[in-house]
Every structure is written in structure tokens, then in C-alpha cells.
Amino acid sequence: MLNNGIMHLIKAHITVCWEQVIGEPDLQEFVSTKLTWEVIDNMVHQIFIESFAGNNFNDLQDQPDSECDKRQENQLLFNQDGLMYILLAQASNNGAIGLMRDLLWVWVLMFHMCGKHKYATHLSKFL
């Protein structure tokens, strides 16, 4: 049940990212436009650059407090962590052991940084 709630929240956030890029809240109209795959791929790339923490995230954190937008930084990190969660869930559902092993190292760091040292230690021994 917790997994369903997390997945729903992440999908809602990604839907909002799509709505921001296409400029209107009705995704049904967007679907009916029948855009080419290249245009959709460019939109996905734009969403990824604008809505997920990437290589430029350190530049955002280095800004002075007067120019810093903590809400945006937190949203970028949430979206990035949400994608990692979706990848891990898909890997476990489909039996992709190698991908799970690679992704679990990311979760070791997350558990360690949020104070869940027992989880981080056990997962590190497992991997």
C-alpha cells in the first residue's frame, strides 16, 4: 500500500512537469495532437533538465541565500529520488538483479544521510 501511495505521488509530480512544458493543464488535448516522436523526445529532455536535479544542481546550491530557491531545490531532489524509486521498483518487479544491485548503492547513501544507519549498514553488507 505504501508503494502505491509513493508511486501515485511521483506520477502526479511528473504529470505537473508535463503540464508546465506543454503550457496547458489538459493532457488529453496534448495526446490528440499526435506529435512526432522527435518532438516528444525533445519535451522529455526539457522536462528532465528543468525538473530533475542534474549536473547543474550544485550551481543552484552555491547561489547566495538572497537568490536561492529552496522550494525548487527540494522539488528537483524529490523528483530525482522519485525516479530512482521507480527504477528500483521496476527492477524488482521484473527481476533485473544487476540493475537492483546498482541502484541499491544509491539507497545506501540516502539511508546513511538521513540517519538510517542500520539500514545503510545492512544493505552495504548485503551488496
WONOR-V318728 format. One record per residue. N is the residue number from 1. RES is the residue in one small letter. OMEGA is omega in radians with two decimals (NA if undefined). BURIAL is 1 if it has 16 or more other C-alpha atoms within 10 Angstrom, else 0. D_CENTER is the distance of its C-alpha to the mean C-alpha in Angstrom with 1 decimal. Layout:
N_RES_OMEGA_BURIAL_D_CENTER / N_RES_OMEGA_BURIAL_D_CENTER
This chain:
1_m_3.11_0_20.0 / 2_l_3.11_0_17.3 / 3_n_3.14_0_15.0 / 4_n_3.13_0_15.9 / 5_g_3.12_0_15.2 / 6_i_3.13_0_11.7 / 7_m_3.12_1_11.0 / 8_h_-3.14_0_12.9 / 9_l_-3.14_0_11.1 / 10_i_3.12_1_7.6 / 11_k_3.10_1_9.8 / 12_a_3.12_0_11.7 / 13_h_3.13_1_9.2 / 14_i_3.08_1_8.4 / 15_t_3.10_0_12.2 / 16_v_3.08_0_12.9 / 17_c_3.09_1_11.2 / 18_w_-3.12_1_13.5 / 19_e_3.13_1_16.4 / 20_q_-3.11_0_16.2 / 21_v_-3.10_0_16.5 / 22_i_3.03_0_19.3 / 23_g_3.09_0_21.0 / 24_e_-3.05_0_22.0 / 25_p_-3.09_0_20.8 / 26_d_-3.13_0_22.3 / 27_l_3.11_0_20.2 / 28_q_3.08_0_23.4 / 29_e_3.11_0_25.2 / 30_f_3.13_0_22.6 / 31_v_-3.09_0_22.9 / 32_s_-3.14_0_26.6 / 33_t_3.10_0_26.7 / 34_k_3.11_0_26.3 / 35_l_3.10_0_24.7 / 36_t_-3.13_0_24.9 / 37_w_-3.13_0_22.2 / 38_e_3.12_0_22.3 / 39_v_3.12_0_21.7 / 40_i_3.11_0_18.7 / 41_d_3.08_0_17.3 / 42_n_3.11_0_18.0 / 43_m_3.11_0_16.1 / 44_v_3.11_0_13.0 / 45_h_3.11_0_13.5 / 46_q_3.10_0_14.1 / 47_i_-3.12_1_11.0 / 48_f_-3.13_1_8.9 / 49_i_-3.04_0_11.5 / 50_e_-2.93_0_11.8 / 51_s_-3.12_1_8.5 / 52_f_3.13_1_6.2 / 53_a_-3.12_1_8.0 / 54_g_-3.10_0_10.2 / 55_n_-3.10_0_13.9 / 56_n_-3.08_0_15.2 / 57_f_3.11_0_13.4 / 58_n_3.10_0_16.6 / 59_d_3.09_0_18.7 / 60_l_-3.12_0_17.2 / 61_q_-3.12_0_18.0 / 62_d_-3.14_0_21.4 / 63_q_3.07_0_22.6 / 64_p_-3.09_0_25.4 / 65_d_-3.12_0_24.9 / 66_s_-3.13_0_26.6 / 67_e_-3.04_0_24.0 / 68_c_3.09_0_20.9 / 69_d_-3.08_0_18.5 / 70_k_3.13_0_16.9 / 71_r_3.13_0_15.3 / 72_q_3.12_0_13.4 / 73_e_3.13_1_12.5 / 74_n_3.13_0_11.3 / 75_q_3.10_0_9.3 / 76_l_3.13_1_7.6 / 77_l_3.11_1_7.2 / 78_f_-3.14_1_6.1 / 79_n_3.12_1_3.3 / 80_q_3.13_1_2.8 / 81_d_3.09_1_4.6 / 82_g_3.09_1_3.8 / 83_l_3.10_1_3.2 / 84_m_3.12_1_5.9 / 85_y_3.12_1_7.6 / 86_i_3.11_1_8.0 / 87_l_-3.14_0_9.3 / 88_l_3.12_1_11.5 / 89_a_3.12_0_12.8 / 90_q_3.13_0_13.7 / 91_a_-3.13_1_15.3 / 92_s_3.13_0_17.3 / 93_n_-3.08_0_18.3 / 94_n_3.08_0_19.6 / 95_g_3.12_0_21.1 / 96_a_-3.02_0_19.4 / 97_i_-3.14_0_20.7 / 98_g_3.11_0_20.2 / 99_l_3.10_0_16.5 / 100_m_3.14_1_16.3 / 101_r_3.13_0_18.5 / 102_d_-3.10_0_16.3 / 103_l_-3.11_1_13.1 / 104_l_3.07_1_15.2 / 105_w_3.08_0_16.2 / 106_v_-3.13_0_12.8 / 107_w_3.04_1_13.3 / 108_v_3.13_1_16.9 / 109_l_3.14_0_15.9 / 110_m_3.13_1_13.7 / 111_f_-3.13_1_16.7 / 112_h_-3.07_0_19.1 / 113_m_3.13_0_17.7 / 114_c_3.03_0_17.6 / 115_g_3.11_0_21.1 / 116_k_-3.02_0_20.8 / 117_h_3.13_0_23.1 / 118_k_3.10_0_24.6 / 119_y_-3.11_0_21.4 / 120_a_-3.12_1_20.6 / 121_t_-3.13_0_24.3 / 122_h_-3.14_0_24.6 / 123_l_3.11_0_21.5 / 124_s_3.11_0_22.8 / 125_k_-3.14_0_26.2 / 126_f_-3.09_0_24.9 / 127_l_NA_0_23.1
